[in-house]
Amino acid sequence: MVETLKNIVRIEELRKRILFTLAMLIVFRIGAHIPIPGIDSSALAEFFNANSQGLLGHLDMFSGGALSNMTIFALGIMPYISASIIIQLLTAVFPFLERLSKEGEAGRRKITQYTRYGTIVLSIIQGFGIAVGLESMGLGGNKVVLAGVNVWAFRFITVLTLTAGTAFIMWVGEQISERGIGNGISLIIFAGIIAGIPAATVQTASLMKTGEISLFVFILVLLIIIAVIGVVIFFETANRKIAVQYARKVQGNRMSGGQFSHLPLKINASGVIPPIFASSILAFPATITGFANIEWVQDIGNNLLPGKVLYSVIFVILIFFFCFFYTAIQYNPVKIAEELKKYGGFIPGIRPGQKTAEYLNLVLTRLTFGGAIYLSLICVLPSILYDAFKVPFYFGGTAVLIVVGVALDTMLQVETFLLNKNYDGFTKKSKKRRRKY
């Protein structure tokens, strides 16, 4: 670990990438404290304190407090994620988008452009829903929207501000992915969750002082969180190694090949994408129902709150769907079997070609099913903790999974960068030695 830190400081390009990533995350956190115009901050704080354990508190965790403060980044990155889901689902349905996805860099840029357009459209819809909802929010006669503010002027400014904020976050995430280190969108969500931990810790300590939470419950919850972190690390790094043998070939007077290798298949190949996407999909209708002051809409919104049976069932179904969907995108058993056969490789005991593809498909299905169960159990843990121990904040499975998963992925990218640089240095030294001789 110490040696890795020394290498990070020593390699200029990696150092610049990390500093650029930190700078972009600081910009994101600054924007999360700039409120939209026309809001009574005290009335808003009072309203969110009364509803902090419901859906609003759950969504606020992903925005890093931007939603509870109703800042320019209140929508967060969720509209971009929702647009990405829609575009990727449409890619599997429409041949035009499928062809674009296979056209290399040019096709990828075009799909990214469509995703941006979708993000703006979803941001406008959600921003308008929030603007209308803010007009009816308040406790004890203290309205969140300041008195005397023109209704349509407030709605226009709110929609414009929130849409621009989401567009800026989207740009920040893309810049981190291109010029920084790690996945920009995941790191933004990571930063939002991490930013809420100090306040949640202080709140828990104050509740312990007043006796609302006993020391035993606090230690028990802490041990559960540590256990969850350990389980997440184990499953995120675990993989199934399928033995692969390469046939021997005669080249002139020499016999080559006959080597043994393995094909690594991750238990959770989709990473943190399923819970993020599932939360994003549930956040879209829940945001509208949470702010709309209509009785039947409120009933639907109440059943979509974290911890409710309907929410948990839909959440688990979406996790299973995205686990299988993203595994199917990343691994194509037929293509893998063809590549193995092309280079003389085969799985011992399995015939090359169609039988190999069927075997790989069976293994992937079992691994994905197990990974989906693991993700579902981890992600429904917050509601169980809250119902059983009345924990004052939703820092449980989903948050731990995202934080640990993103941290592991970022560290893996750093290590890969260091390995590439060491390899480049080795090849340069070899070339210099050859020139001497």
C-alpha positions in Angstrom: 0.0 0.0 0.0 2.8 2.4 0.9 4.7 1.5 -2.3 1.5 2.1 -4.3 1.2 5.6 -2.8 4.8 6.3 -3.6 4.3 5.3 -7.2 1.2 7.5 -7.4 3.2 10.5 -6.3 6.1 9.6 -8.6 4.2 9.1 -11.8 3.2 12.6 -13.1 0.3 11.6 -15.3 -1.4 9.5 -12.7 -0.9 12.2 -10.1 -2.5 14.8 -12.4 -5.5 12.5 -13.1 -6.1 11.9 -9.4 -5.8 15.7 -8.6 -8.2 16.4 -11.5 -10.7 13.9 -10.2 -10.6 15.4 -6.7 -11.0 18.9 -8.1 -14.1 17.9 -10.1 -15.6 16.3 -7.0 -14.9 19.4 -5.0 -16.7 21.5 -7.6 -19.7 19.0 -7.3 -19.8 19.4 -3.6 -19.7 23.3 -3.9 -22.7 23.2 -6.2 -24.5 21.0 -3.7 -24.7 24.0 -1.4 -26.0 26.6 -3.8 -29.8 26.9 -3.3 -32.3 27.5 -6.1 -34.1 31.0 -5.9 -37.4 31.5 -4.1 -37.0 28.9 -1.3 -37.4 29.5 2.5 -34.5 27.4 3.7 -35.8 27.2 7.3 -39.2 25.9 6.2 -37.5 23.4 3.8 -35.2 22.1 6.6 -38.2 21.7 8.9 -40.1 19.7 6.3 -37.2 17.4 5.5 -36.4 16.8 9.1 -40.0 15.5 9.5 -39.6 13.3 6.4 -36.0 12.3 6.6 -36.6 8.6 7.0 -38.9 8.2 4.0 -38.3 8.3 0.3 -37.0 11.9 0.4 -34.3 10.8 2.8 -33.4 7.8 0.7 -33.1 10.0 -2.5 -31.2 12.7 -0.6 -28.5 10.1 0.3 -27.6 9.7 -3.4 -27.5 13.5 -4.0 -25.3 14.1 -1.0 -27.7 16.4 0.7 -28.5 18.5 -2.4 -32.1 17.5 -2.4 -32.8 18.4 1.2 -31.2 21.8 0.7 -33.0 22.1 -2.7 -29.8 23.2 -4.4 -29.0 23.5 -8.1 -27.9 19.8 -8.0 -31.1 18.6 -6.3 -31.9 16.2 -9.2 -28.4 14.7 -8.9 -27.2 12.3 -11.6 -30.3 10.2 -11.5 -31.8 11.6 -14.8 -28.6 10.7 -16.6 -28.7 7.2 -15.3 -32.4 6.8 -16.2 -31.6 8.1 -19.7 -28.8 5.6 -20.0 -31.1 2.7 -19.0 -33.7 3.7 -21.6 -31.1 4.0 -24.4 -29.5 0.7 -23.6 -32.8 -1.1 -23.4 -33.7 0.5 -26.8 -30.4 -0.6 -28.2 -31.4 -4.2 -27.6 -34.8 -3.6 -29.4 -34.1 -1.3 -32.3 -31.6 -2.5 -35.0 -30.6 1.1 -35.8 -29.2 1.7 -32.3 -27.7 -1.8 -32.2 -25.8 -1.0 -35.4 -24.6 2.2 -33.9 -23.3 0.4 -30.8 -21.1 -1.8 -33.1 -19.6 1.1 -35.1 -16.8 1.7 -32.7 -15.9 5.2 -31.3 -18.2 7.0 -33.8 -21.2 5.0 -32.8 -20.5 5.3 -29.1 -20.3 9.1 -29.4 -23.7 9.1 -31.2 -25.3 7.0 -28.5 -23.8 9.3 -25.8 -25.4 12.2 -27.6 -28.8 10.6 -27.5 -28.3 9.8 -23.8 -27.6 13.5 -23.2 -30.8 14.6 -25.0 -32.7 12.0 -22.9 -31.2 13.4 -19.7 -32.3 16.9 -20.5 -35.9 15.7 -21.3 -36.1 13.7 -18.0 -34.6 16.6 -16.0 -37.3 19.0 -17.3 -40.1 16.5 -16.4 -38.7 15.9 -12.9 -37.8 19.5 -12.4 -41.4 20.6 -13.2 -42.7 17.9 -10.8 -40.5 19.2 -8.0 -41.4 22.8 -8.7 -45.1 22.0 -8.4 -44.6 19.9 -5.3 -42.6 22.7 -3.6 -45.5 25.0 -3.8 -47.6 22.7 -1.6 -44.8 21.7 0.8 -44.5 23.0 4.3 -45.4 22.3 8.0 -47.6 24.4 10.3 -48.4 27.0 7.7 -44.7 27.6 6.9 -44.6 27.3 3.1 -41.3 26.3 1.5 -41.8 28.7 -1.4 -41.5 32.4 -0.4 -44.7 34.4 -0.3 -45.3 36.8 -3.2 -43.3 34.7 -5.7 -45.0 34.4 -9.1 -46.0 30.8 -9.6 -45.0 30.4 -13.2 -41.9 32.4 -12.8 -40.9 30.1 -9.9 -41.6 27.0 -12.0 -39.6 28.3 -14.9 -36.6 29.2 -12.8 -36.7 26.0 -10.9 -36.9 23.8 -14.0 -34.2 25.8 -15.7 -31.9 25.7 -12.7 -32.4 22.0 -11.9 -32.0 21.0 -15.6 -28.8 23.1 -15.9 -27.5 21.5 -12.7 -28.0 18.0 -13.9 -26.4 18.8 -17.3 -23.4 20.2 -15.4 -23.1 17.1 -13.2 -23.3 15.0 -16.4 -20.4 17.0 -17.9 -18.4 16.6 -14.7 -18.9 12.9 -14.7 -17.8 12.6 -18.3 -14.7 14.8 -17.7 -13.7 12.5 -14.8 -14.0 9.4 -16.9 -11.9 10.9 -19.7 -9.3 13.0 -17.9 -9.4 11.6 -14.4 -9.4 8.2 -12.8 -12.3 5.9 -12.3 -15.9 6.0 -13.6 -17.1 9.6 -13.2 -20.8 8.9 -12.7 -20.1 6.3 -10.0 -17.6 8.6 -8.3 -20.2 11.4 -8.1 -22.7 9.0 -6.4 -19.8 7.8 -4.2 -19.0 11.4 -3.2 -22.7 12.1 -2.4 -23.0 9.1 -0.1 -19.6 9.8 1.6 -20.6 13.4 2.2 -23.6 12.3 4.3 -21.7 10.0 6.7 -20.3 12.7 9.1 -23.8 14.3 9.6 -25.3 10.8 10.1 -22.6 9.9 12.6 -23.1 13.1 14.6 -26.9 12.5 14.6 -26.4 8.9 15.9 -24.0 10.2 18.6 -26.6 12.7 19.8 -29.3 10.0 19.9 -27.1 7.9 22.0 -26.6 10.7 24.4 -30.3 11.2 24.8 -30.8 7.4 25.3 -32.9 6.9 22.1 -30.3 4.4 20.9 -28.6 2.1 23.3 -24.9 1.3 23.2 -25.7 -2.3 22.5 -27.8 -1.5 19.4 -25.1 0.9 18.1 -22.4 -1.8 18.5 -24.7 -4.4 16.9 -25.5 -2.1 13.9 -21.8 -1.3 13.5 -20.8 -5.0 13.5 -23.5 -5.6 10.8 -22.2 -2.8 8.7 -18.6 -4.2 9.0 -19.9 -7.7 8.1 -21.7 -6.3 5.1 -18.5 -4.6 3.9 -16.6 -7.9 4.2 -19.3 -9.7 2.3 -19.3 -7.0 -0.4 -15.5 -7.2 -0.8 -15.6 -11.0 -1.0 -18.3 -11.2 -3.7 -17.0 -8.2 -5.7 -13.6 -9.8 -6.0 -14.8 -13.5 -6.3 -14.8 -15.2 -9.7 -15.2 -18.7 -11.2 -12.1 -19.8 -13.1 -13.0 -22.2 -15.9 -10.0 -24.2 -17.1 -9.0 -23.8 -20.7 -6.5 -26.0 -22.6 -4.9 -25.2 -25.9 -4.1 -27.9 -28.5 -0.5 -28.6 -29.5 0.6 -27.4 -32.9 3.6 -28.5 -34.9 5.6 -25.5 -36.3 8.6 -26.7 -38.3 10.7 -28.9 -36.0 9.1 -27.6 -32.8 5.9 -28.5 -30.9 4.1 -25.4 -29.6 0.9 -25.0 -27.6 -0.6 -27.4 -25.1 -0.7 -24.6 -22.6 -3.3 -24.4 -19.8 -5.1 -21.2 -18.9 -8.4 -20.2 -17.3 -11.4 -18.1 -18.2 -12.4 -15.9 -15.2 -16.1 -15.2 -14.8 -17.2 -12.9 -12.0 -20.0 -13.8 -9.7 -21.3 -10.3 -9.8 -20.3 -9.2 -13.3 -22.6 -6.2 -13.4 -21.0 -4.6 -10.3 -23.0 -1.8 -8.6 -25.0 -1.0 -11.8 -28.2 -3.0 -10.9 -28.9 -1.3 -7.5 -28.1 2.1 -9.0 -30.3 1.6 -12.0 -33.1 0.1 -9.9 -33.0 3.1 -7.5 -33.0 5.5 -10.4 -36.1 3.9 -12.0 -38.0 3.8 -8.6 -36.9 7.4 -8.0 -38.6 8.8 -11.1 -42.2 7.9 -10.3 -41.6 8.3 -6.6 -40.3 11.9 -7.0 -43.5 12.8 -8.8 -45.8 11.1 -6.3 -43.9 12.4 -3.4 -44.4 16.1 -4.4 -47.9 15.9 -6.0 -50.6 16.9 -3.5 -53.2 14.4 -4.9 -54.7 11.7 -2.6 -54.5 8.7 -5.0 -51.1 9.7 -6.1 -50.0 10.0 -2.5 -51.3 6.5 -1.9 -49.1 5.1 -4.7 -46.1 7.1 -3.4 -46.6 5.8 0.2 -46.4 2.2 -1.2 -43.2 3.1 -3.1 -41.3 4.2 0.1 -38.1 2.3 1.1 -39.1 -0.4 3.5 -42.5 -1.0 2.1 -43.3 -4.4 0.6 -44.2 -3.1 -2.8 -40.9 -1.1 -3.0 -38.8 -4.1 -1.9 -40.5 -6.5 -4.3 -40.1 -4.1 -7.3 -36.5 -3.3 -6.2 -35.5 -7.0 -6.1 -37.2 -7.7 -9.5 -35.3 -4.8 -11.1 -32.0 -5.9 -9.5 -32.5 -9.4 -11.0 -33.4 -7.9 -14.4 -30.4 -5.7 -14.6 -28.0 -8.4 -13.4 -29.0 -10.7 -16.2 -29.3 -7.8 -18.7 -25.7 -6.5 -18.1 -24.2 -10.0 -17.9 -25.7 -10.7 -21.3 -24.1 -7.5 -22.6 -20.7 -8.2 -21.2 -20.5 -11.9 -21.9 -21.6 -13.6 -25.2 -21.1 -17.4 -24.7 -21.4 -18.0 -28.5 -18.7 -15.5 -29.3 -16.4 -16.7 -26.5 -16.8 -20.3 -27.7 -15.9 -19.2 -31.3 -12.8 -17.3 -30.1 -11.6 -20.4 -28.1 -12.1 -22.7 -31.1 -10.4 -20.2 -33.4 -7.2 -20.2 -31.3 -7.2 -23.9 -30.6 -8.6 -23.6 -27.1 -11.2 -25.9 -25.4 -12.6 -26.6 -22.0 -11.5 -30.1 -20.9 -14.5 -32.5 -21.1 -16.6 -30.2 -23.3 -16.7 -30.3 -27.1 -15.7 -27.1 -28.8 -18.3 -25.0 -30.6 -22.0 -25.2 -29.6 -21.5 -27.5 -26.6 -18.9 -25.0 -25.2 -21.4 -22.1 -25.7 -24.1 -24.0 -23.9 -21.8 -24.9 -21.0 -20.7 -21.3 -20.6 -24.3 -20.0 -20.8 -25.2 -22.5 -18.0 -22.3 -21.4 -15.8 -23.1 -17.7 -16.4 -26.8 -18.2 -15.6 -26.0 -19.8 -12.3 -23.4 -17.2 -11.4 -25.7 -14.4 -12.3 -28.5 -15.9 -10.3 -26.3 -16.2 -7.3 -25.0 -12.7 -7.8 -28.5 -11.3 -8.0 -29.5 -13.0 -4.7 -26.4 -11.5 -3.1 -27.2 -8.0 -4.4 -30.9 -8.3 -3.3 -30.0 -9.3 0.2 -27.5 -6.6 0.6 -29.7 -3.9 -0.8 -32.8 -4.7 1.3 -30.8 -4.6 4.5 -31.4 -0.9 5.3 -35.1 -1.3 5.7 -34.6 -4.3 7.9 -32.2 -2.4 10.1 -34.6 0.6 10.3 -37.6 -1.6 11.2 -35.7 -3.7 13.7 -33.4 -1.1 15.4 -34.9 2.3 14.4 -31.5 3.4 12.9 -31.8 7.1 12.2 -30.3 7.0 8.7 -30.4 4.8 5.7 -26.7 3.8 5.6 -27.0 0.2 4.8 -26.7 -2.3 2.0 -27.1 -0.1 -1.1 -24.8 2.7 0.2 -22.2 0.2 1.4 -22.3 -1.7 -1.9 -21.8 1.5 -3.9 -19.1 2.9 -1.7 -17.1 -0.3 -1.5 -17.7 -1.3 -5.2 -16.7 2.1 -6.5 -13.6 2.2 -4.2 -12.5 -1.3 -5.4 -13.1 -0.4 -9.1 -11.1 2.9 -8.7 -8.2 1.2 -7.0 -8.2 -1.5 -9.7 -7.9 1.2 -12.3 -5.0 2.8 -10.4 -3.2 -0.5 -10.2 -3.8 -1.2 -13.9 -2.4 2.2 -14.7 0.7 1.5 -12.6 1.2 -1.9 -14.2 1.0 -0.3 -17.7 3.5 2.4 -16.8 5.9 -0.2 -15.3 5.5 -2.3 -18.5 6.2 0.8 -20.7 9.3 1.6 -18.6 10.5 -2.0 -19.0 10.1 -2.0 -22.8 11.8 1.4 -23.1 14.8 0.1 -21.1 14.9 -3.0 -23.4 15.0 -0.9 -26.5 17.8 1.2 -25.1 19.9 -1.9 -24.4 19.3 -3.2 -27.9 20.5 0.1 -29.4 23.8 -0.2 -27.4 24.5 -3.5 -29.0 
